[in-house]
Amino acid sequence: MVFITYGLGAFIFYYLAHKLKLIPKFLSIWGLIGIPLVLLSSMLEIFGLNPGLFLGMQMGLNEIILGIWLIAKGFNSSEIASESE
């Protein structure tokens, strides 16, 4: 059940990051593709099936790369400044 709330929160984050261009396009698209896999994994677990780690590993790798990107580069500050004007 935790993964359902994570999936919905991640969808909002990656959708807004894509629309506002806060992070590179490949990271936000990768996140948007990975969210249905996380939701599918949680639905399979609810119905008693074991999807394994494959569905969750894709999103976990995305989160690690996103964290490294934000530490190294941060958000796209030029887009933030242009939105506030």
PDB file with SEQRES, HELIX, SHEET and CRYST1 records, atoms N, CA, C and O in Angstrom:
SEQRES   1 A   85  MET VAL PHE ILE THR TYR GLY LEU GLY ALA PHE ILE PHE          
SEQRES   2 A   85  TYR TYR LEU ALA HIS LYS LEU LYS LEU ILE PRO LYS PHE          
SEQRES   3 A   85  LEU SER ILE TRP GLY LEU ILE GLY ILE PRO LEU VAL LEU          
SEQRES   4 A   85  LEU SER SER MET LEU GLU ILE PHE GLY LEU ASN PRO GLY          
SEQRES   5 A   85  LEU PHE LEU GLY MET GLN MET GLY LEU ASN GLU ILE ILE          
SEQRES   6 A   85  LEU GLY ILE TRP LEU ILE ALA LYS GLY PHE ASN SER SER          
SEQRES   7 A   85  GLU ILE ALA SER GLU SER GLU                                  
HELIX    1 AA1 VAL A    2  LEU A   20  1                                  19    
HELIX    2 AA2 LYS A   25  ILE A   46  1                                  22    
HELIX    3 AA3 PHE A   54  ALA A   72  1                                  19    
HELIX    4 AA4 SER A   77  SER A   84  1                                   8    
CRYST1    1.000    1.000    1.000  90.00  90.00  90.00 P 1           1          
ATOM      1  N   MET A   1       0.815  -1.192   0.000  1.00  0.00           N  
ATOM      2  CA  MET A   1       0.000   0.000   0.000  1.00  0.00           C  
ATOM      3  C   MET A   1       0.862   1.262   0.000  1.00  0.00           C  
ATOM      4  O   MET A   1       0.469   2.299  -0.534  1.00  0.00           O  
ATOM      5  N   VAL A   2       2.032   1.154   0.603  1.00  0.00           N  
ATOM      6  CA  VAL A   2       2.937   2.297   0.650  1.00  0.00           C  
ATOM      7  C   VAL A   2       3.362   2.714  -0.757  1.00  0.00           C  
ATOM      8  O   VAL A   2       3.532   3.900  -1.037  1.00  0.00           O  
ATOM      9  N   PHE A   3       3.530   1.733  -1.633  1.00  0.00           N  
ATOM     10  CA  PHE A   3       3.990   2.039  -2.979  1.00  0.00           C  
ATOM     11  C   PHE A   3       2.948   2.794  -3.792  1.00  0.00           C  
ATOM     12  O   PHE A   3       3.295   3.515  -4.727  1.00  0.00           O  
ATOM     13  N   ILE A   4       1.672   2.635  -3.444  1.00  0.00           N  
ATOM     14  CA  ILE A   4       0.634   3.376  -4.156  1.00  0.00           C  
ATOM     15  C   ILE A   4       0.759   4.859  -3.841  1.00  0.00           C  
ATOM     16  O   ILE A   4       0.685   5.686  -4.750  1.00  0.00           O  
ATOM     17  N   THR A   5       0.945   5.212  -2.581  1.00  0.00           N  
ATOM     18  CA  THR A   5       1.104   6.624  -2.232  1.00  0.00           C  
ATOM     19  C   THR A   5       2.424   7.165  -2.775  1.00  0.00           C  
ATOM     20  O   THR A   5       2.495   8.319  -3.198  1.00  0.00           O  
ATOM     21  N   TYR A   6       3.463   6.342  -2.765  1.00  0.00           N  
ATOM     22  CA  TYR A   6       4.732   6.757  -3.363  1.00  0.00           C  
ATOM     23  C   TYR A   6       4.554   7.023  -4.855  1.00  0.00           C  
ATOM     24  O   TYR A   6       5.059   8.019  -5.374  1.00  0.00           O  
ATOM     25  N   GLY A   7       3.843   6.143  -5.541  1.00  0.00           N  
ATOM     26  CA  GLY A   7       3.624   6.300  -6.979  1.00  0.00           C  
ATOM     27  C   GLY A   7       2.865   7.568  -7.308  1.00  0.00           C  
ATOM     28  O   GLY A   7       3.199   8.263  -8.268  1.00  0.00           O  
ATOM     29  N   LEU A   8       1.843   7.875  -6.519  1.00  0.00           N  
ATOM     30  CA  LEU A   8       1.075   9.097  -6.773  1.00  0.00           C  
ATOM     31  C   LEU A   8       1.907  10.350  -6.496  1.00  0.00           C  
ATOM     32  O   LEU A   8       1.851  11.317  -7.255  1.00  0.00           O  
ATOM     33  N   GLY A   9       2.663  10.330  -5.425  1.00  0.00           N  
ATOM     34  CA  GLY A   9       3.534  11.468  -5.117  1.00  0.00           C  
ATOM     35  C   GLY A   9       4.635  11.635  -6.143  1.00  0.00           C  
ATOM     36  O   GLY A   9       4.966  12.756  -6.530  1.00  0.00           O  
ATOM     37  N   ALA A  10       5.201  10.528  -6.582  1.00  0.00           N  
ATOM     38  CA  ALA A  10       6.253  10.579  -7.602  1.00  0.00           C  
ATOM     39  C   ALA A  10       5.695  11.065  -8.926  1.00  0.00           C  
ATOM     40  O   ALA A  10       6.372  11.791  -9.655  1.00  0.00           O  
ATOM     41  N   PHE A  11       4.454  10.670  -9.251  1.00  0.00           N  
ATOM     42  CA  PHE A  11       3.838  11.147 -10.487  1.00  0.00           C  
ATOM     43  C   PHE A  11       3.708  12.666 -10.471  1.00  0.00           C  
ATOM     44  O   PHE A  11       4.025  13.327 -11.459  1.00  0.00           O  
ATOM     45  N   ILE A  12       3.245  13.219  -9.359  1.00  0.00           N  
ATOM     46  CA  ILE A  12       3.107  14.674  -9.255  1.00  0.00           C  
ATOM     47  C   ILE A  12       4.474  15.343  -9.383  1.00  0.00           C  
ATOM     48  O   ILE A  12       4.616  16.335 -10.098  1.00  0.00           O  
ATOM     49  N   PHE A  13       5.484  14.799  -8.689  1.00  0.00           N  
ATOM     50  CA  PHE A  13       6.820  15.395  -8.748  1.00  0.00           C  
ATOM     51  C   PHE A  13       7.387  15.370 -10.161  1.00  0.00           C  
ATOM     52  O   PHE A  13       7.831  16.401 -10.666  1.00  0.00           O  
ATOM     53  N   TYR A  14       7.376  14.204 -10.805  1.00  0.00           N  
ATOM     54  CA  TYR A  14       7.984  14.091 -12.128  1.00  0.00           C  
ATOM     55  C   TYR A  14       7.189  14.847 -13.191  1.00  0.00           C  
ATOM     56  O   TYR A  14       7.772  15.380 -14.135  1.00  0.00           O  
ATOM     57  N   TYR A  15       5.867  14.896 -13.047  1.00  0.00           N  
ATOM     58  CA  TYR A  15       5.054  15.660 -13.990  1.00  0.00           C  
ATOM     59  C   TYR A  15       5.386  17.153 -13.891  1.00  0.00           C  
ATOM     60  O   TYR A  15       5.600  17.813 -14.908  1.00  0.00           O  
ATOM     61  N   LEU A  16       5.429  17.676 -12.676  1.00  0.00           N  
ATOM     62  CA  LEU A  16       5.744  19.093 -12.501  1.00  0.00           C  
ATOM     63  C   LEU A  16       7.195  19.397 -12.874  1.00  0.00           C  
ATOM     64  O   LEU A  16       7.478  20.454 -13.438  1.00  0.00           O  
ATOM     65  N   ALA A  17       8.105  18.490 -12.568  1.00  0.00           N  
ATOM     66  CA  ALA A  17       9.497  18.705 -12.948  1.00  0.00           C  
ATOM     67  C   ALA A  17       9.640  18.728 -14.463  1.00  0.00           C  
ATOM     68  O   ALA A  17      10.468  19.463 -15.000  1.00  0.00           O  
ATOM     69  N   HIS A  18       8.835  17.927 -15.153  1.00  0.00           N  
ATOM     70  CA  HIS A  18       8.866  17.922 -16.618  1.00  0.00           C  
ATOM     71  C   HIS A  18       8.240  19.196 -17.178  1.00  0.00           C  
ATOM     72  O   HIS A  18       8.791  19.809 -18.093  1.00  0.00           O  
ATOM     73  N   LYS A  19       7.095  19.596 -16.634  1.00  0.00           N  
ATOM     74  CA  LYS A  19       6.413  20.796 -17.131  1.00  0.00           C  
ATOM     75  C   LYS A  19       7.217  22.066 -16.860  1.00  0.00           C  
ATOM     76  O   LYS A  19       7.285  22.952 -17.712  1.00  0.00           O  
ATOM     77  N   LEU A  20       7.816  22.157 -15.692  1.00  0.00           N  
ATOM     78  CA  LEU A  20       8.569  23.346 -15.310  1.00  0.00           C  
ATOM     79  C   LEU A  20      10.035  23.283 -15.720  1.00  0.00           C  
ATOM     80  O   LEU A  20      10.781  24.240 -15.515  1.00  0.00           O  
ATOM     81  N   LYS A  21      10.450  22.155 -16.300  1.00  0.00           N  
ATOM     82  CA  LYS A  21      11.819  21.944 -16.772  1.00  0.00           C  
ATOM     83  C   LYS A  21      12.849  22.151 -15.666  1.00  0.00           C  
ATOM     84  O   LYS A  21      13.880  22.790 -15.873  1.00  0.00           O  
ATOM     85  N   LEU A  22      12.554  21.604 -14.490  1.00  0.00           N  
ATOM     86  CA  LEU A  22      13.453  21.754 -13.352  1.00  0.00           C  
ATOM     87  C   LEU A  22      14.619  20.780 -13.389  1.00  0.00           C  
ATOM     88  O   LEU A  22      15.696  21.075 -12.871  1.00  0.00           O  
ATOM     89  N   ILE A  23      14.409  19.627 -13.997  1.00  0.00           N  
ATOM     90  CA  ILE A  23      15.453  18.623 -14.126  1.00  0.00           C  
ATOM     91  C   ILE A  23      15.537  18.246 -15.598  1.00  0.00           C  
ATOM     92  O   ILE A  23      14.631  18.573 -16.364  1.00  0.00           O  
ATOM     93  N   PRO A  24      16.602  17.566 -16.012  1.00  0.00           N  
ATOM     94  CA  PRO A  24      16.705  17.185 -17.426  1.00  0.00           C  
ATOM     95  C   PRO A  24      15.515  16.330 -17.877  1.00  0.00           C  
ATOM     96  O   PRO A  24      14.924  15.581 -17.098  1.00  0.00           O  
ATOM     97  N   LYS A  25      15.199  16.470 -19.137  1.00  0.00           N  
ATOM     98  CA  LYS A  25      14.030  15.795 -19.704  1.00  0.00           C  
ATOM     99  C   LYS A  25      14.115  14.278 -19.549  1.00  0.00           C  
ATOM    100  O   LYS A  25      13.111  13.632 -19.250  1.00  0.00           O  
ATOM    101  N   PHE A  26      15.317  13.695 -19.752  1.00  0.00           N  
ATOM    102  CA  PHE A  26      15.434  12.242 -19.669  1.00  0.00           C  
ATOM    103  C   PHE A  26      15.123  11.727 -18.272  1.00  0.00           C  
ATOM    104  O   PHE A  26      14.579  10.631 -18.137  1.00  0.00           O  
ATOM    105  N   LEU A  27      15.454  12.486 -17.224  1.00  0.00           N  
ATOM    106  CA  LEU A  27      15.161  12.046 -15.865  1.00  0.00           C  
ATOM    107  C   LEU A  27      13.669  12.096 -15.572  1.00  0.00           C  
ATOM    108  O   LEU A  27      13.125  11.184 -14.949  1.00  0.00           O  
ATOM    109  N   SER A  28      13.010  13.153 -16.018  1.00  0.00           N  
ATOM    110  CA  SER A  28      11.581  13.251 -15.739  1.00  0.00           C  
ATOM    111  C   SER A  28      10.784  12.230 -16.549  1.00  0.00           C  
ATOM    112  O   SER A  28       9.823  11.654 -16.038  1.00  0.00           O  
ATOM    113  N   ILE A  29      11.169  11.999 -17.803  1.00  0.00           N  
ATOM    114  CA  ILE A  29      10.472  10.992 -18.619  1.00  0.00           C  
ATOM    115  C   ILE A  29      10.717   9.594 -18.050  1.00  0.00           C  
ATOM    116  O   ILE A  29       9.805   8.769 -17.992  1.00  0.00           O  
ATOM    117  N   TRP A  30      11.955   9.341 -17.635  1.00  0.00           N  
ATOM    118  CA  TRP A  30      12.294   8.052 -17.032  1.00  0.00           C  
ATOM    119  C   TRP A  30      11.435   7.821 -15.788  1.00  0.00           C  
ATOM    120  O   TRP A  30      10.941   6.715 -15.569  1.00  0.00           O  
ATOM    121  N   GLY A  31      11.260   8.856 -14.981  1.00  0.00           N  
ATOM    122  CA  GLY A  31      10.411   8.742 -13.800  1.00  0.00           C  
ATOM    123  C   GLY A  31       8.960   8.494 -14.156  1.00  0.00           C  
ATOM    124  O   GLY A  31       8.290   7.679 -13.522  1.00  0.00           O  
ATOM    125  N   LEU A  32       8.474   9.196 -15.168  1.00  0.00           N  
ATOM    126  CA  LEU A  32       7.082   9.001 -15.582  1.00  0.00           C  
ATOM    127  C   LEU A  32       6.839   7.615 -16.167  1.00  0.00           C  
ATOM    128  O   LEU A  32       5.736   7.080 -16.055  1.00  0.00           O  
ATOM    129  N   ILE A  33       7.851   7.034 -16.785  1.00  0.00           N  
ATOM    130  CA  ILE A  33       7.723   5.668 -17.300  1.00  0.00           C  
ATOM    131  C   ILE A  33       7.798   4.659 -16.151  1.00  0.00           C  
ATOM    132  O   ILE A  33       7.129   3.626 -16.188  1.00  0.00           O  
ATOM    133  N   GLY A  34       8.600   4.951 -15.147  1.00  0.00           N  
ATOM    134  CA  GLY A  34       8.779   4.019 -14.041  1.00  0.00           C  
ATOM    135  C   GLY A  34       7.621   3.967 -13.062  1.00  0.00           C  
ATOM    136  O   GLY A  34       7.437   2.960 -12.379  1.00  0.00           O  
ATOM    137  N   ILE A  35       6.840   5.032 -12.981  1.00  0.00           N  
ATOM    138  CA  ILE A  35       5.744   5.066 -12.016  1.00  0.00           C  
ATOM    139  C   ILE A  35       4.697   3.985 -12.280  1.00  0.00           C  
ATOM    140  O   ILE A  35       4.280   3.318 -11.332  1.00  0.00           O  
ATOM    141  N   PRO A  36       4.249   3.777 -13.528  1.00  0.00           N  
ATOM    142  CA  PRO A  36       3.294   2.677 -13.736  1.00  0.00           C  
ATOM    143  C   PRO A  36       3.865   1.303 -13.354  1.00  0.00           C  
ATOM    144  O   PRO A  36       3.125   0.414 -12.931  1.00  0.00           O  
ATOM    145  N   LEU A  37       5.180   1.139 -13.507  1.00  0.00           N  
ATOM    146  CA  LEU A  37       5.791  -0.128 -13.103  1.00  0.00           C  
ATOM    147  C   LEU A  37       5.726  -0.316 -11.592  1.00  0.00           C  
ATOM    148  O   LEU A  37       5.492  -1.425 -11.112  1.00  0.00           O  
ATOM    149  N   VAL A  38       5.932   0.762 -10.845  1.00  0.00           N  
ATOM    150  CA  VAL A  38       5.836   0.684  -9.384  1.00  0.00           C  
ATOM    151  C   VAL A  38       4.399   0.402  -8.974  1.00  0.00           C  
ATOM    152  O   VAL A  38       4.155  -0.418  -8.089  1.00  0.00           O  
ATOM    153  N   LEU A  39       3.451   1.072  -9.607  1.00  0.00           N  
ATOM    154  CA  LEU A  39       2.040   0.830  -9.287  1.00  0.00           C  
ATOM    155  C   LEU A  39       1.620  -0.587  -9.662  1.00  0.00           C  
ATOM    156  O   LEU A  39       0.861  -1.222  -8.929  1.00  0.00           O  
ATOM    157  N   LEU A  40       2.107  -1.088 -10.793  1.00  0.00           N  
ATOM    158  CA  LEU A  40       1.819  -2.468 -11.189  1.00  0.00           C  
ATOM    159  C   LEU A  40       2.394  -3.453 -10.178  1.00  0.00           C  
ATOM    160  O   LEU A  40       1.746  -4.438  -9.824  1.00  0.00           O  
ATOM    161  N   SER A  41       3.588  -3.188  -9.724  1.00  0.00           N  
ATOM    162  CA  SER A  41       4.222  -4.046  -8.731  1.00  0.00           C  
ATOM    163  C   SER A  41       3.406  -4.085  -7.445  1.00  0.00           C  
ATOM    164  O   SER A  41       3.209  -5.154  -6.867  1.00  0.00           O  
ATOM    165  N   SER A  42       2.931  -2.925  -6.994  1.00  0.00           N  
ATOM    166  CA  SER A  42       2.148  -2.900  -5.753  1.00  0.00           C  
ATOM    167  C   SER A  42       0.797  -3.581  -5.937  1.00  0.00           C  
ATOM    168  O   SER A  42       0.310  -4.239  -5.018  1.00  0.00           O  
ATOM    169  N   MET A  43       0.183  -3.435  -7.111  1.00  0.00           N  
ATOM    170  CA  MET A  43      -1.092  -4.117  -7.360  1.00  0.00           C  
ATOM    171  C   MET A  43      -0.896  -5.641  -7.395  1.00  0.00           C  
ATOM    172  O   MET A  43      -1.735  -6.386  -6.888  1.00  0.00           O  
ATOM    173  N   LEU A  44       0.198  -6.096  -7.986  1.00  0.00           N  
ATOM    174  CA  LEU A  44       0.467  -7.532  -8.002  1.00  0.00           C  
ATOM    175  C   LEU A  44       0.682  -8.073  -6.587  1.00  0.00           C  
ATOM    176  O   LEU A  44       0.262  -9.188  -6.276  1.00  0.00           O  
ATOM    177  N   GLU A  45       1.334  -7.283  -5.734  1.00  0.00           N  
ATOM    178  CA  GLU A  45       1.532  -7.706  -4.354  1.00  0.00           C  
ATOM    179  C   GLU A  45       0.215  -7.761  -3.599  1.00  0.00           C  
ATOM    180  O   GLU A  45       0.015  -8.647  -2.769  1.00  0.00           O  
ATOM    181  N   ILE A  46      -0.695  -6.816  -3.880  1.00  0.00           N  
ATOM    182  CA  ILE A  46      -1.995  -6.819  -3.224  1.00  0.00           C  
ATOM    183  C   ILE A  46      -2.759  -8.099  -3.558  1.00  0.00           C  
ATOM    184  O   ILE A  46      -3.440  -8.663  -2.701  1.00  0.00           O  
ATOM    185  N   PHE A  47      -2.643  -8.557  -4.814  1.00  0.00           N  
ATOM    186  CA  PHE A  47      -3.349  -9.760  -5.237  1.00  0.00           C  
ATOM    187  C   PHE A  47      -2.578 -11.045  -4.937  1.00  0.00           C  
ATOM    188  O   PHE A  47      -2.969 -12.121  -5.388  1.00  0.00           O  
ATOM    189  N   GLY A  48      -1.494 -10.938  -4.186  1.00  0.00           N  
ATOM    190  CA  GLY A  48      -0.787 -12.123  -3.728  1.00  0.00           C  
ATOM    191  C   GLY A  48       0.280 -12.647  -4.669  1.00  0.00           C  
ATOM    192  O   GLY A  48       0.834 -13.719  -4.427  1.00  0.00           O  
ATOM    193  N   LEU A  49       0.582 -11.931  -5.722  1.00  0.00           N  
ATOM    194  CA  LEU A  49       1.639 -12.350  -6.634  1.00  0.00           C  
ATOM    195  C   LEU A  49       2.943 -11.670  -6.247  1.00  0.00           C  
ATOM    196  O   LEU A  49       2.935 -10.564  -5.707  1.00  0.00           O  
ATOM    197  N   ASN A  50       4.048 -12.320  -6.519  1.00  0.00           N  
ATOM    198  CA  ASN A  50       5.351 -11.751  -6.196  1.00  0.00           C  
ATOM    199  C   ASN A  50       6.027 -11.297  -7.487  1.00  0.00           C  
ATOM    200  O   ASN A  50       6.543 -12.129  -8.233  1.00  0.00           O  
ATOM    201  N   PRO A  51       6.034  -9.982  -7.764  1.00  0.00           N  
ATOM    202  CA  PRO A  51       6.627  -9.510  -9.018  1.00  0.00           C  
ATOM    203  C   PRO A  51       8.155  -9.517  -9.006  1.00  0.00           C  
ATOM    204  O   PRO A  51       8.774  -9.329 -10.054  1.00  0.00           O  
ATOM    205  N   GLY A  52       8.765  -9.725  -7.863  1.00  0.00           N  
ATOM    206  CA  GLY A  52      10.226  -9.695  -7.783  1.00  0.00           C  
ATOM    207  C   GLY A  52      10.734  -8.272  -7.675  1.00  0.00           C  
ATOM    208  O   GLY A  52       9.969  -7.339  -7.432  1.00  0.00           O  
ATOM    209  N   LEU A  53      12.021  -8.120  -7.856  1.00  0.00           N  
ATOM    210  CA  LEU A  53      12.636  -6.811  -7.696  1.00  0.00           C  
ATOM    211  C   LEU A  53      12.748  -6.019  -8.997  1.00  0.00           C  
ATOM    212  O   LEU A  53      13.077  -4.833  -8.959  1.00  0.00           O  
ATOM    213  N   PHE A  54      12.487  -6.636 -10.138  1.00  0.00           N  
ATOM    214  CA  PHE A  54      12.730  -5.979 -11.414  1.00  0.00           C  
ATOM    215  C   PHE A  54      11.937  -4.691 -11.566  1.00  0.00           C  
ATOM    216  O   PHE A  54      12.476  -3.682 -12.019  1.00  0.00           O  
ATOM    217  N   LEU A  55      10.659  -4.717 -11.191  1.00  0.00           N  
ATOM    218  CA  LEU A  55       9.827  -3.537 -11.380  1.00  0.00           C  
ATOM    219  C   LEU A  55      10.267  -2.383 -10.471  1.00  0.00           C  
ATOM    220  O   LEU A  55      10.186  -1.220 -10.863  1.00  0.00           O  
ATOM    221  N   GLY A  56      10.723  -2.697  -9.286  1.00  0.00           N  
ATOM    222  CA  GLY A  56      11.151  -1.656  -8.365  1.00  0.00           C  
ATOM    223  C   GLY A  56      12.567  -1.170  -8.604  1.00  0.00           C  
ATOM    224  O   GLY A  56      12.900  -0.034  -8.267  1.00  0.00           O  
ATOM    225  N   MET A  57      13.399  -2.014  -9.180  1.00  0.00           N  
ATOM    226  CA  MET A  57      14.797  -1.624  -9.402  1.00  0.00           C  
ATOM    227  C   MET A  57      14.915  -0.472 -10.383  1.00  0.00           C  
ATOM    228  O   MET A  57      15.785   0.384 -10.226  1.00  0.00           O  
ATOM    229  N   GLN A  58      14.067  -0.436 -11.380  1.00  0.00           N  
ATOM    230  CA  GLN A  58      14.124   0.622 -12.388  1.00  0.00           C  
ATOM    231  C   GLN A  58      13.904   1.978 -11.734  1.00  0.00           C  
ATOM    232  O   GLN A  58      14.642   2.924 -12.011  1.00  0.00           O  
ATOM    233  N   MET A  59      12.907   2.084 -10.877  1.00  0.00           N  
ATOM    234  CA  MET A  59      12.613   3.360 -10.231  1.00  0.00           C  
ATOM    235  C   MET A  59      13.652   3.681  -9.155  1.00  0.00           C  
ATOM    236  O   MET A  59      13.978   4.847  -8.933  1.00  0.00           O  
ATOM    237  N   GLY A  60      14.166   2.656  -8.495  1.00  0.00           N  
ATOM    238  CA  GLY A  60      15.214   2.884  -7.510  1.00  0.00           C  
ATOM    239  C   GLY A  60      16.466   3.457  -8.140  1.00  0.00           C  
ATOM    240  O   GLY A  60      17.088   4.358  -7.576  1.00  0.00           O  
ATOM    241  N   LEU A  61      16.844   2.947  -9.299  1.00  0.00           N  
ATOM    242  CA  LEU A  61      17.994   3.478 -10.018  1.00  0.00           C  
ATOM    243  C   LEU A  61      17.745   4.927 -10.445  1.00  0.00           C  
ATOM    244  O   LEU A  61      18.646   5.763 -10.387  1.00  0.00           O  
ATOM    245  N   ASN A  62      16.526   5.209 -10.872  1.00  0.00           N  
ATOM    246  CA  ASN A  62      16.171   6.583 -11.243  1.00  0.00           C  
ATOM    247  C   ASN A  62      16.318   7.516 -10.048  1.00  0.00           C  
ATOM    248  O   ASN A  62      16.844   8.620 -10.189  1.00  0.00           O  
ATOM    249  N   GLU A  63      15.863   7.089  -8.881  1.00  0.00           N  
ATOM    250  CA  GLU A  63      15.948   7.925  -7.687  1.00  0.00           C  
ATOM    251  C   GLU A  63      17.404   8.184  -7.292  1.00  0.00           C  
ATOM    252  O   GLU A  63      17.743   9.288  -6.864  1.00  0.00           O  
ATOM    253  N   ILE A  64      18.254   7.184  -7.434  1.00  0.00           N  
ATOM    254  CA  ILE A  64      19.671   7.365  -7.107  1.00  0.00           C  
ATOM    255  C   ILE A  64      20.316   8.365  -8.068  1.00  0.00           C  
ATOM    256  O   ILE A  64      21.047   9.258  -7.640  1.00  0.00           O  
ATOM    257  N   ILE A  65      20.048   8.215  -9.354  1.00  0.00           N  
ATOM    258  CA  ILE A  65      20.625   9.134 -10.342  1.00  0.00           C  
ATOM    259  C   ILE A  65      20.074  10.540 -10.154  1.00  0.00           C  
ATOM    260  O   ILE A  65      20.812  11.515 -10.289  1.00  0.00           O  
ATOM    261  N   LEU A  66      18.779  10.658  -9.844  1.00  0.00           N  
ATOM    262  CA  LEU A  66      18.193  11.974  -9.579  1.00  0.00           C  
ATOM    263  C   LEU A  66      18.852  12.630  -8.374  1.00  0.00           C  
ATOM    264  O   LEU A  66      19.140  13.827  -8.401  1.00  0.00           O  
ATOM    265  N   GLY A  67      19.093  11.862  -7.320  1.00  0.00           N  
ATOM    266  CA  GLY A  67      19.761  12.411  -6.141  1.00  0.00           C  
ATOM    267  C   GLY A  67      21.165  12.898  -6.443  1.00  0.00           C  
ATOM    268  O   GLY A  67      21.571  13.964  -5.981  1.00  0.00           O  
ATOM    269  N   ILE A  68      21.907  12.120  -7.218  1.00  0.00           N  
ATOM    270  CA  ILE A  68      23.264  12.527  -7.600  1.00  0.00           C  
ATOM    271  C   ILE A  68      23.206  13.785  -8.462  1.00  0.00           C  
ATOM    272  O   ILE A  68      24.011  14.701  -8.289  1.00  0.00           O  
ATOM    273  N   TRP A  69      22.245  13.826  -9.397  1.00  0.00           N  
ATOM    274  CA  TRP A  69      22.099  14.999 -10.272  1.00  0.00           C  
ATOM    275  C   TRP A  69      21.788  16.250  -9.445  1.00  0.00           C  
ATOM    276  O   TRP A  69      22.376  17.305  -9.680  1.00  0.00           O  
ATOM    277  N   LEU A  70      20.880  16.142  -8.490  1.00  0.00           N  
ATOM    278  CA  LEU A  70      20.500  17.314  -7.702  1.00  0.00           C  
ATOM    279  C   LEU A  70      21.629  17.774  -6.788  1.00  0.00           C  
ATOM    280  O   LEU A  70      21.767  18.971  -6.536  1.00  0.00           O  
ATOM    281  N   ILE A  71      22.433  16.847  -6.290  1.00  0.00           N  
ATOM    282  CA  ILE A  71      23.584  17.248  -5.478  1.00  0.00           C  
ATOM    283  C   ILE A  71      24.620  17.940  -6.347  1.00  0.00           C  
ATOM    284  O   ILE A  71      25.186  18.957  -5.945  1.00  0.00           O  
ATOM    285  N   ALA A  72      24.874  17.404  -7.531  1.00  0.00           N  
ATOM    286  CA  ALA A  72      25.917  17.955  -8.400  1.00  0.00           C  
ATOM    287  C   ALA A  72      25.477  19.235  -9.104  1.00  0.00           C  
ATOM    288  O   ALA A  72      26.232  20.206  -9.151  1.00  0.00           O  
ATOM    289  N   LYS A  73      24.260  19.246  -9.651  1.00  0.00           N  
ATOM    290  CA  LYS A  73      23.823  20.363 -10.489  1.00  0.00           C  
ATOM    291  C   LYS A  73      22.702  21.194  -9.882  1.00  0.00           C  
ATOM    292  O   LYS A  73      22.626  22.397 -10.134  1.00  0.00           O  
ATOM    293  N   GLY A  74      21.838  20.585  -9.096  1.00  0.00           N  
ATOM    294  CA  GLY A  74      20.684  21.279  -8.542  1.00  0.00           C  
ATOM    295  C   GLY A  74      19.571  21.399  -9.573  1.00  0.00           C  
ATOM    296  O   GLY A  74      19.659  20.854 -10.674  1.00  0.00           O  
ATOM    297  N   PHE A  75      18.525  22.123  -9.197  1.00  0.00           N  
ATOM    298  CA  PHE A  75      17.446  22.380 -10.130  1.00  0.00           C  
ATOM    299  C   PHE A  75      17.898  23.385 -11.175  1.00  0.00           C  
ATOM    300  O   PHE A  75      18.876  24.103 -10.967  1.00  0.00           O  
ATOM    301  N   ASN A  76      17.201  23.440 -12.282  1.00  0.00           N  
ATOM    302  CA  ASN A  76      17.500  24.379 -13.355  1.00  0.00           C  
ATOM    303  C   ASN A  76      17.069  25.769 -12.901  1.00  0.00           C  
ATOM    304  O   ASN A  76      15.901  26.132 -13.046  1.00  0.00           O  
ATOM    305  N   SER A  77      17.994  26.544 -12.357  1.00  0.00           N  
ATOM    306  CA  SER A  77      17.651  27.835 -11.768  1.00  0.00           C  
ATOM    307  C   SER A  77      17.240  28.871 -12.805  1.00  0.00           C  
ATOM    308  O   SER A  77      16.515  29.808 -12.471  1.00  0.00           O  
ATOM    309  N   SER A  78      17.680  28.734 -14.053  1.00  0.00           N  
ATOM    310  CA  SER A  78      17.270  29.696 -15.077  1.00  0.00           C  
ATOM    311  C   SER A  78      15.779  29.575 -15.365  1.00  0.00           C  
ATOM    312  O   SER A  78      15.117  30.579 -15.626  1.00  0.00           O  
ATOM    313  N   GLU A  79      15.251  28.376 -15.322  1.00  0.00           N  
ATOM    314  CA  GLU A  79      13.806  28.192 -15.523  1.00  0.00           C  
ATOM    315  C   GLU A  79      13.024  28.717 -14.330  1.00  0.00           C  
ATOM    316  O   GLU A  79      11.940  29.274 -14.500  1.00  0.00           O  
ATOM    317  N   ILE A  80      13.551  28.550 -13.137  1.00  0.00           N  
ATOM    318  CA  ILE A  80      12.867  29.065 -11.955  1.00  0.00           C  
ATOM    319  C   ILE A  80      12.815  30.584 -12.003  1.00  0.00           C  
ATOM    320  O   ILE A  80      11.789  31.182 -11.679  1.00  0.00           O  
ATOM    321  N   ALA A  81      13.920  31.214 -12.407  1.00  0.00           N  
ATOM    322  CA  ALA A  81      13.955  32.679 -12.481  1.00  0.00           C  
ATOM    323  C   ALA A  81      13.013  33.206 -13.563  1.00  0.00           C  
ATOM    324  O   ALA A  81      12.364  34.233 -13.360  1.00  0.00           O  
ATOM    325  N   SER A  82      12.926  32.536 -14.689  1.00  0.00           N  
ATOM    326  CA  SER A  82      12.068  33.004 -15.775  1.00  0.00           C  
ATOM    327  C   SER A  82      10.592  32.824 -15.422  1.00  0.00           C  
ATOM    328  O   SER A  82       9.759  33.594 -15.899  1.00  0.00           O  
ATOM    329  N   GLU A  83      10.244  31.830 -14.602  1.00  0.00           N  
ATOM    330  CA  GLU A  83       8.859  31.626 -14.190  1.00  0.00           C  
ATOM    331  C   GLU A  83       8.421  32.698 -13.212  1.00  0.00           C  
ATOM    332  O   GLU A  83       7.242  33.048 -13.182  1.00  0.00           O  
ATOM    333  N   SER A  84       9.338  33.234 -12.409  1.00  0.00           N  
ATOM    334  CA  SER A  84       8.956  34.211 -11.391  1.00  0.00           C  
ATOM    335  C   SER A  84       8.792  35.618 -11.948  1.00  0.00           C  
ATOM    336  O   SER A  84       8.245  36.488 -11.272  1.00  0.00           O  
ATOM    337  N   GLU A  85       9.252  35.850 -13.156  1.00  0.00           N  
ATOM    338  CA  GLU A  85       9.148  37.192 -13.740  1.00  0.00           C  
ATOM    339  C   GLU A  85       7.802  37.442 -14.338  1.00  0.00           C  
ATOM    340  O   GLU A  85       7.554  38.525 -14.869  1.00  0.00           O  
TER     341      GLU A  85                                                      
END                                                                             
